[in-house]
């Protein structure tokens, strides 16, 4: 259940200004961070609190969420009008990393 709550997203908005990144997932609290800087604390729920950091990965943006019992890196890249999201999650109760990919279609 904790895993589902931390990755279930229907809408995402990413905005950038220089090295500053703003991310909003659905109606959850937005995250504002600086690429390559120290992580910021982001509280998804009372139980799910993460240290979040950002880095550039070529033409992509990689966001890392480190929690008490999980580590997730999500890489976003624009492909045409779509936003591709590739995620790798490491959790202690699973022997291998969980890797998945999603595509978000731009709304206008």
Secondary structure, 3 states (H helix, E strand, C coil): CHHHHHHCCCCEEEEEECCEEEEEECCCCCEEEEECCCCEEEECCCCCEEEEEEEEECCEEEEEEECCCEEEEEEEEEECCEEEEEEEEEECCCCCCEEEEEEEECCC
